[in-house]
Amino acid sequence: MTSGTAGPAPLVRCYEAASMYYVQGETMDVIARHLGVSRSTVSRMLARARADGIVRITLTAPGGAGTLEAALRDTFNVAARIVPVREGTTEIHRLEQVAAVAAEELVALAPHNGVLGTAWGTTMSEVSAALPRRRVPGLTVVQLNGATAPEGDGPNVGEVLGDFAERLGARAVGFPVPAFFDHAATRQAMWSERSIRRILALADRASVAVFGVGSPDPTAALPSQVYSGGHLTDGDLELLRHDGVVGDVCTVMLRQDGTWRDVALNGRATGPTPAQLSRIPRRLCIVAGVGKARALLAALRARVATDLVVDDATARAVLALAARKEKRDHGLHGQNGQHRQR
């Protein structure tokens, strides 16, 4: 008898504590006395209530004129969620803060009885680990771009897919190809295989995609896994520098102006191009850290995202880069006009 009733009781108590705290406005001390527990136990109850979906906190940003959200919307036609992060924090803390907000945003977008496509890497590992335990009926998660096992202790796609499966009750489908083929011809041959075509067809059915942006900047505090995990040779990296690449989305390389079609390495990449991504109705891009500002600007100019979760410092950096480019272009147009008048 006792074992049959012991299971639900903790969640019921968590619900009672959450109701008193969030709905009734009681203090933790009052709740602790009412439930006959310590104040620290109440704190743990509230944390569990949030983790298990008993409490779902929804914030609505003002988004009016003069806000970062409005500036990003007007400049790039993207719906942005800005995450305020305190100055002087570490980059890993910044990423954790953004990932926590992005995880809630992702769960809200996850389609019931539908397909969600996901990339992999440092950002997506943090996001998937931050997902609340909230079952999404009929959800299938498919890996969008290939990946081999990383060198060292870096994140890998297996962890991302495993978190989706465990926390959201999703069916997870991997994509068993490398991040980049050694030869474009090998990629073309693999794309003709039935097993690979089935996964590509599943990805084509996705109504939501989620991804970060990668940056080849070697000075970045949190280097992107695509460039630091042994997926590219020294020759590949030199080729990227020659082509003016500033970052990638789903391992498809981008220049700062958002162009990608004639970048040589993309013939060997396994992820969806910006053109292919654009066929997915909702595309959530997640970025943390000003070291990725140039890469994010390229992604936004390539129109890969409909939705964006980004920290406030990075949002300001991207807008400053965009404004600087527009000012320079305007100056060049003005000079050309003067030359024509002469």
N, C-alpha and C positions, 0 to 999 in steps of 0.2 A: 504493500500500500504506500509506504513512504517513498520508495523508489519511483513509483508511478506519478507522484505529484511533485517530486523534487525538481524535475527538469524545467517545467514552465515557470516555476516560482521566481527565479532570478529575473527573467524578462518582464514579468508582471511588476516586480518591484522597480525595475528600471523605468517602466512606463509610468508608475506612480510618481517616482522622483522627477521624471521629465515633465510630467503634467504640472506638478506643483511649481517647478522652476521656470519653465518656459511659458506656460499658459496662465498660471495663477500668480506669478510674480513673487513667490516665496523665496527667502534666502536659503543658502545651503545649511545654515545652522538650524533654522526652523524645520527644514525637511529632515535633517539628521535626528532631531528630537522626536518628530512625528513617527519616523520609521524605526527608531530605536537603534540607530547605527552611528558610526563616526562621520565627521564631515568629509574625511578622505574617501570613505566608502561611497558617499553621495557623489563625489567628484568622479569616481570610477563608474558608478551607475550611469551618470550623464554621458560619459565618454562612450560607454557600451551602447547606450540608446542611440547615439549618433552613428556609431559604426554599424549597428544592425538595422538602421533605417527606421527605427521608431520615431526619431526626430529627423526631420528634413528641413534644413535652414535654407530659405530662399532670399536672396538679395536682389534688388532691382536697382541698377545704377541709373542715375539721373540722365546721363547721355545727352544733355542739352548743349547748346552752343557754348563753345569755349572749353569743353572737356576733351580729354585725350580720346575718348570713345568717338566723339563727334568728328574730331580731326582725322582719325583713321578711317571712319566711314566715308567722309567727304573726299579724302585723298585716294583711298584704295577700294572703296565699295565693299568693306568688310565689317561684319558685326563683331566688335571687340569687347572683351571682358578684361579690364585692367586690374591687375593684382598689386595692391600697394605693399611694398617691401621696405622695411626700415633701412636707412642709410648705414653703411659700415658693416653690413652683414657679410657672411661668407657666401661664395657662389653656390655651394651645395645647399645652404639654407634657402637661398633665393629660388633654386630649382625646386626644392621640396614645397615651398610656399605656393609656387605656380602650379605644381603637379597636383596638390590637394584641391585647388579650385577647379583645375581642368578635369579632374576625375569626376567631380560632381556634375560638371557640364556634360561630360561624355555619357554618363549614365542617363541624364535627361534626354540625350539625343539617340541613345541606343534603340534600334527599331525592334519592336515585338514581331516575332515570326519573320525576321528580315536578316540582312547580311550587313555586317560592319567590317570594313577593311582597315587593317592596322599596319603601320610601319614598325620598325624596331630601333633600338639605340638607347643612349643614356636617358634621354627625356622620356621616351615611352616606357622604359623600365620603371622610372619613378612614378609615372602616371598610373600604370597598371598596378603597382604595389599599393597605391593610395586609393584604389577603387573601394567603395563601400560594398559590403556583402548585401547585394540587392538583386534577386533573381529577375532576369529579363526573359520572359517566356519566348521560346522558339528562336533565340538569338544564335546566329552563326558568326564566328569571327574568323576572317581569312587573312593570312599574311600577304601583304601587298608586294613586297620586294624580297629577293633572295638574301641569304646570309649564310656564311660559313661560321664555324665556331671561332670566337674571338681569341686573339693571343692574350695570355695573361688572365687577369681576373675581371675583365670587362663584362658588361651586361650582354645577354644574348636573347634571341627571339623566343627560345623555349620558355624562358621565365615570363616573358610578356604574355604569350599564349596561355601558359599555365595559370597565371593570375586571372585572366579573363574567364577561363573555364571554371576556376574555383569560386571566384567572387560573384560572378554574374550568372552562373549556371549555363554558360555558353558551350556550344560545340566549337572546338578550335580546329582549324585546318591550316597546316603548315605549307610552305612553298619550298620544296627540297631542291633548290638550285643555289649557286653561289651569289654573292652580291654583284660580282662582275665576272663575266666569262673572260678567258684569255684571248678568245678570238670571236669576232662578230658572227662568223659562220657557225660556230658552236651554238651560240644563242639561237640562231635561226633554225638549226636542226632540232634543238630541244623544244622549241615552240611548236614543232610539228608532232611531238609525242602526245598520245592520247591522255596520259596521266597529267601532263602539264596543261594541256588544253582544258581539261576539266576544272583545274584550279583557276585558270585565267577566266573561264566562263563564270565561275562562282564570283570572282572579284568583280566582273562586269555587272553582276546583279546587286552590288553593294549600294545602299541608299545613304550610307554615312561612311566617311573615311576619317581617320585620325593619324596625325603624323607630326613630327618636329621638323626642324631644319638643321642641317649639318653645316659646319664651318671648317675650312681647312687651316684656319689661323693657328699656327703652332704655339702661339703665346697665350691661347685661351686657357682660363683657369680650369675649365672642364672640357677637355678636347673631345670632339665628336668621334664616335666609335668608327664611323666609316673611314676616317683618315688615320686613326691611331690604333686600330685593331688588326692591322695586317691585311686588310682587304685590297690595298693598292700597293703597287711597287713604286720604287723611286722614279722609274720612268713614267709611270702613270701620273705621279704628282707633278713632274716637270711638264707633262703634256697639259695638265690642268692650268698651270701657271701661264703657259704659252697661249692657251685659249681664253685667258682672263676670267676663269671660274672663281666665284666668291662663295659658293655654297651649293647645297643639294637639297632636294626633297625626294624622299623615297629612292635615293641613290641616283637620281637623274640630276646632272650637273647644270648649274645656272650661272650666267653672267649677271653683273649688277643691274643691267637693264632688263633682266627677265628673259633674255633669249636663251635657247637651249638646242635648237634643231641641228645646228652644224657643229656642236661640240663633239670632238672625235670619240671621247670615251663613252658617250651615251649609246653608241652602237653596240656596246658590250654590257651595258647596264641592264638590270632585270626588273626595275620598278616601273610603275606607270608614268608616262610623260605628263606634263601639265595639260596637254590636250585630252589625254585619256582620263585624268583626274577630273577634269571639268564636266565630264558626263555624270559624275556622282553628285546628287543634289545638295548634300550637306558635307562640307569638308572642314574639319576642325584642325587648325594649326596651333601648336603649343610651343612657346619659346620663352626661355629665361636666360638673361645675361646679355649685357651690352656687347660682349664679344661676338654675338651672333647678329648684330644689327645690320651689317651689310648683307648677310645671307638672307635675313628676313625681308629686307627691302627687295632683293631679287625675287623671292618667292611671291611677295605681294604684287610686284610688277608682272609676274608670270600668271597672275590670277588663279593661283592654286587653291586659295582658301575662301570660303564663305564666312567662316567664323574663326576668331582668333582669341586665345588666352595668352596674355603676355604681362610681364611685370612693368611697372610704371617707368623705371629708368630706361628700359629697352624701348618702350613705346616712344618716349621722348627722343631717344637717339635715332630711331628710324625716321621719325618726322623731320628731324634736323637734317639728316642725310638727304632726304627727298627734297626739302626746301633748298638746300645748297645746290643740288643738281639743277633744279628748276631755275634758280637765280643765274647759274652759270650759262644755261641754255638761253635764257632770256637775253643775257648780255651778248652772247654770240649772235643772236638774231638781230639785235640792235646794231651791232657793228656791221653785219652784212647789209642791213638796210642803208646805213650811211655810205658804205662803199658803192651800193647801187645808185644812190643819189648823186655821187660824184661822177 
